Amino acid sequence: MQKQQSHTYLKAITIRDISDVHSIKEDIKKEMILILRVTPLAQKDVEQLRKVVEELYSIAKAADADIARLGEERIIVAPSNIKIWKPEYDLK
């Protein structure tokens, strides 16, 4: 009997508007690894970007996913079985 393989998919998305959050939420539920490019939204409306990031953080935490900043332009979201390494900063 063969063991059925399940795959984890990686998806890159550019966030242009707050309406993109709905499809991202669905991808988080599907346990995909998401790389979210936020530059276009940041250039358009920083306050809207802040709201989107806060909402994505809430969605990720509710789904037990891990979320982190990936450089200046991107955010990464990973399902619960994958952890994102985050360095501990010494703030002396």
N, C-alpha and C positions, 0 to 999 in steps of 0.2 A: 504494500500500500504506500503510495507516494504522499509525502508531506506537502500540503499546499503552502506556497510561499506568499507572504504578504509583502507588498512593497511600500516604501516610504518615498513620496515624491517631493522634489524640490521645485518651487515655483517662484519666479521673479515677477514682481508687480510694481508698476509705477502708480503712485497715488496722486491723482490730479484734483480730486474733489472729495468732500466728505461722504458722498454717495458710494464711493468705492469700498467703504467699510463693510457694507452688507456682504459683498462677495468674499471679502477677506475673512469675515466671521465664519462663513460656510467652509472655507478652506481650512481654517483652524479646527473646526469640528471634524473634518476629514483627516486630521492629524498630518497635514502636509508641513514641510519645512518651507517657510516663506521668507524671501528677501524683498523688503519693501523699500522702494526708492521714493524719498519724500521731497526731493529738490523742487520739482515743479509746483507743488503746493506751498512750500516754504517761500518761493519767489512770489507767489500770488497773494498769500494771506497767512502771516505767521500765527495769528490768533486762531484761525481755523486749524492750522497744523497742530497747535497745542491741544485743541479739543480732540482731534483725531488720535493723537498719540495717547492721550489719557483714556480714550474709549478703547483703543487697541490693547492697552495695558490691562484694563478691567476684563476685557474679553479673554485675553490670554490667561490671566490668573484664574478666572472662573473655569476655564477648560484645563487647568493644571498644566498649561504650556509655559515654556520659558521664553522671555522676550528681552532683547538687549539692543543697544545701539551698535551699529557696525560702521564705524567711521563717521564722517560728517553728513553723509547723504543717505544712509540706509539704516533700516531696522531689520533685525532678524527675529523670527518667531519659530520656535521648535516645539514639537509635541513632547508630552511628558516623558517618553522613553529616551529622549535626547536632551542633554543638558549643555548649556552654553557656558564655556569657560569665561569667567569674569575676573580680571586681576583685582586684587585688593590693593587699594591705594593707601600709602602711608601719608596721612595728612597731619604732619607735625607743624 
